[in-house]
């Protein structure tokens, strides 16, 4: 028996076109490898897409890759993840399935306060699955699952969740893997990590989804099971060059960073610039990141990313006299208006109220951001 285990593809996830393209290219490489290795079937353990409603362009390209697998006689079995799951049940995974490109194996029945997973049978294999959900809501459900028996068959269970053995003491919801039904292969998705313990495997993402993942993982991965042998297949299209820089003086930082980069070879690499420390002089905006990016492009760098999350400022001398107020927000605004008189201050209450809006269920980040911006434009009469 030979099959591939993929997960956390997050197709369409990056907002940067260059990284979005690399993400999809990694998926293409995985598909090509599956065809070349002549696997009997492919498992995708959730988050094929980064959203329940991906763009038309991403859909077209994804259908093209699934068609390659179908024409090679390789069926695909999948479940939804926390990103491509929708409470309404209407996602483009259903469109893929109705087009004959895959089978969603998340089939269950509720009996006596238990969730009985119904197997999808393929040759001598019984494949069970349960989807991931928003906010780890699947954890409590998974603790109630049982498998409909399939005697004599190789049993695979696909889950998109966190298991306790993988997250350790982190204070997040997780499933205790000791109480899961016994299977021959546990195909896991959701945690973007390299993890293989006995028959429990997280596929890892096809391509890193964040700056920190790029730095830590260097690339994507998936697994191939071949007659009991489990092998991780790494996908590293571009090399990662990470630069750490302690910034104290923003006015000198640009030239200091450029001098540091002169010692490196950035050609065709993803460059990650991480600034840290306490910025004693100037502001972040005094660092000319456009000049740094231009310099790197001239030297052939593929892409430039920066992080300022570890860059801090000296403690503010601002003190608020009223700390026991029942309406602290109002007092802060009042104090600000007194110390910073401006004809625009009357906008503040409406802006504060608008910024308290939360993202709606299944609303993409880009849509949420545009909704906030539209509200800002209305308030400011732009």
DAPE-V237001 format. One record per residue. N is the residue number from 0. RES is the residue in one small letter. SS is DSSP state (alpha for helix, beta for strand, coil for the rest). Layout:
BEGIN
n res ss
N RES SS
N RES SS
END
This chain:
BEGIN
n res ss
0 x coil
1 x beta
2 x beta
3 x beta
4 x beta
5 x beta
6 x coil
7 x coil
8 x coil
9 x coil
10 x beta
11 x coil
12 x coil
13 x coil
14 x coil
15 x coil
16 x alpha
17 x alpha
18 x alpha
19 x alpha
20 x alpha
21 x alpha
22 x alpha
23 x alpha
24 x alpha
25 x alpha
26 x alpha
27 x alpha
28 x alpha
29 x alpha
30 x alpha
31 x alpha
32 x alpha
33 x alpha
34 x alpha
35 x alpha
36 x coil
37 x coil
38 x coil
39 x coil
40 x beta
41 x beta
42 x beta
43 x beta
44 x beta
45 x coil
46 x coil
47 x coil
48 x beta
49 x coil
50 x coil
51 x coil
52 x coil
53 x coil
54 x coil
55 x alpha
56 x alpha
57 x alpha
58 x alpha
59 x alpha
60 x alpha
61 x alpha
62 x alpha
63 x alpha
64 x alpha
65 x alpha
66 x alpha
67 x alpha
68 x alpha
69 x alpha
70 x alpha
71 x coil
72 x coil
73 x coil
74 x beta
75 x beta
76 x beta
77 x beta
78 x beta
79 x coil
80 x coil
81 x coil
82 x coil
83 x coil
84 x coil
85 x coil
86 x coil
87 x coil
88 x coil
89 x coil
90 x coil
91 x alpha
92 x alpha
93 x alpha
94 x alpha
95 x alpha
96 x alpha
97 x alpha
98 x coil
99 x coil
100 x coil
101 x coil
102 x beta
103 x beta
104 x coil
105 x coil
106 x coil
107 x beta
108 x beta
109 x beta
110 x beta
111 x coil
112 x coil
113 x beta
114 x beta
115 x beta
116 x beta
117 x coil
118 x coil
119 x beta
120 x beta
121 x beta
122 x coil
123 x coil
124 x beta
125 x beta
126 x beta
127 x beta
128 x beta
129 x beta
130 x coil
131 x coil
132 x coil
133 x alpha
134 x alpha
135 x alpha
136 x coil
137 x alpha
138 x alpha
139 x alpha
140 x alpha
141 x alpha
142 x coil
143 x coil
144 x beta
145 x beta
146 x beta
147 x coil
148 x coil
149 x coil
150 x coil
151 x coil
152 x coil
153 x beta
154 x beta
155 x beta
156 x beta
157 x beta
158 x beta
159 x beta
160 x coil
161 x coil
162 x beta
163 x alpha
164 x alpha
165 x alpha
166 x alpha
167 x coil
168 x coil
169 x coil
170 x coil
171 x coil
172 x coil
173 x coil
174 x beta
175 x coil
176 x alpha
177 x alpha
178 x alpha
179 x coil
180 x coil
181 x coil
182 x coil
183 x coil
184 x beta
185 x beta
186 x beta
187 x beta
188 x beta
189 x coil
190 x coil
191 x coil
192 x coil
193 x coil
194 x beta
195 x beta
196 x beta
197 x coil
198 x coil
199 x beta
200 x beta
201 x beta
202 x coil
203 x coil
204 x coil
205 x coil
206 x coil
207 x coil
208 x coil
209 x coil
210 x alpha
211 x alpha
212 x alpha
213 x alpha
214 x alpha
215 x alpha
216 x alpha
217 x coil
218 x coil
219 x beta
220 x beta
221 x beta
222 x beta
223 x beta
224 x beta
225 x beta
226 x coil
227 x coil
228 x beta
229 x beta
230 x beta
231 x beta
232 x beta
233 x beta
234 x beta
235 x coil
236 x coil
237 x coil
238 x beta
239 x beta
240 x beta
241 x beta
242 x beta
243 x beta
244 x beta
245 x beta
246 x coil
247 x coil
248 x beta
249 x alpha
250 x alpha
251 x alpha
252 x alpha
253 x alpha
254 x alpha
255 x alpha
256 x alpha
257 x alpha
258 x alpha
259 x alpha
260 x alpha
261 x alpha
262 x coil
263 x coil
264 x coil
265 x coil
266 x beta
267 x coil
268 x beta
269 x beta
270 x beta
271 x beta
272 x beta
273 x beta
274 x beta
275 x beta
276 x beta
277 x beta
278 x beta
279 x coil
280 x beta
281 x coil
282 x coil
283 x alpha
284 x alpha
285 x alpha
286 x coil
287 x coil
288 x alpha
289 x alpha
290 x alpha
291 x alpha
292 x alpha
293 x alpha
294 x alpha
295 x alpha
296 x alpha
297 x alpha
298 x coil
299 x coil
300 x beta
301 x coil
302 x beta
303 x beta
304 x beta
305 x beta
306 x beta
307 x beta
308 x beta
309 x beta
310 x beta
311 x beta
312 x beta
313 x coil
314 x coil
315 x coil
316 x coil
317 x coil
318 x coil
319 x coil
320 x coil
321 x coil
322 x coil
323 x coil
324 x coil
325 x coil
326 x coil
327 x alpha
328 x alpha
329 x alpha
330 x alpha
331 x alpha
332 x alpha
333 x alpha
334 x alpha
335 x alpha
336 x alpha
337 x alpha
338 x alpha
339 x coil
340 x coil
341 x coil
342 x coil
343 x coil
344 x alpha
345 x alpha
346 x alpha
347 x alpha
348 x alpha
349 x alpha
350 x alpha
351 x alpha
352 x alpha
353 x alpha
354 x alpha
355 x coil
356 x coil
357 x coil
358 x coil
359 x coil
360 x coil
361 x coil
362 x coil
363 x coil
364 x alpha
365 x alpha
366 x alpha
367 x alpha
368 x alpha
369 x alpha
370 x alpha
371 x alpha
372 x alpha
373 x alpha
374 x alpha
375 x alpha
376 x alpha
377 x alpha
378 x alpha
379 x alpha
380 x coil
381 x coil
END
